[in-house]
Amino acid sequence: MIRFPFRRLFAVAVLRLGIAPSEFWRMTPRELFALLEQALPPAPPDRATLEDLIKRFGE
């Protein structure tokens, strides 16, 4: 069984985003992930994007 990382999400929401614990537990998953997307760094570019950048701007 895969366990959902509630403890980690709770820690990020409360400690990094300053959300009250009671507020965290009232949030929908969609609301929570919308906030977490803002707190996390952007994903790195995929290979195709990197190859395009190399073609356009060189190594």
C-alpha positions as CSV (number, residue, x, y, z in Angstrom):
1,M,0.0,0.0,0.0
2,I,1.3,3.5,-0.9
3,R,1.0,5.9,2.0
4,F,0.1,9.5,1.3
5,P,2.7,11.9,2.8
6,F,0.3,13.9,5.1
7,R,3.0,14.6,7.6
8,R,5.3,16.2,5.0
9,L,2.5,18.2,3.4
10,F,1.4,19.3,6.8
11,A,4.9,20.5,7.7
12,V,5.3,22.4,4.5
13,A,1.9,24.0,4.8
14,V,2.3,25.0,8.4
15,L,6.0,25.8,8.7
16,R,6.7,27.2,5.2
17,L,3.4,28.7,4.2
18,G,2.2,29.8,7.6
19,I,-1.1,28.0,7.3
20,A,-2.9,27.3,10.6
21,P,-3.2,23.6,11.3
22,S,-7.0,23.8,11.5
23,E,-7.0,25.6,8.1
24,F,-4.8,22.8,6.6
25,W,-7.3,20.1,7.7
26,R,-10.2,22.1,6.2
27,M,-8.6,22.4,2.8
28,T,-9.5,20.3,-0.2
29,P,-6.6,18.5,-2.0
30,R,-7.0,20.9,-4.9
31,E,-6.6,23.9,-2.7
32,L,-3.6,22.4,-0.9
33,F,-1.8,21.5,-4.1
34,A,-2.5,24.9,-5.6
35,L,-0.7,26.5,-2.6
36,L,2.1,24.0,-2.6
37,E,2.9,24.6,-6.3
38,Q,3.6,28.2,-5.3
39,A,6.0,27.2,-2.5
40,L,7.9,24.6,-4.5
41,P,10.7,25.4,-7.0
42,P,9.8,25.0,-10.7
43,A,10.4,21.6,-12.3
44,P,13.6,21.4,-14.4
45,P,13.2,21.5,-18.1
46,D,12.7,18.3,-20.0
47,R,15.2,16.9,-22.5
48,A,13.5,18.3,-25.6
49,T,13.5,21.8,-24.1
50,L,17.2,21.5,-23.2
51,E,18.0,20.3,-26.7
52,D,16.1,23.2,-28.2
53,L,17.9,25.7,-26.0
54,I,21.3,24.3,-26.9
55,K,20.4,24.6,-30.6
56,R,19.3,28.2,-30.2
57,F,22.0,29.4,-27.9
58,G,24.9,26.9,-28.1
59,E,26.5,25.1,-25.3
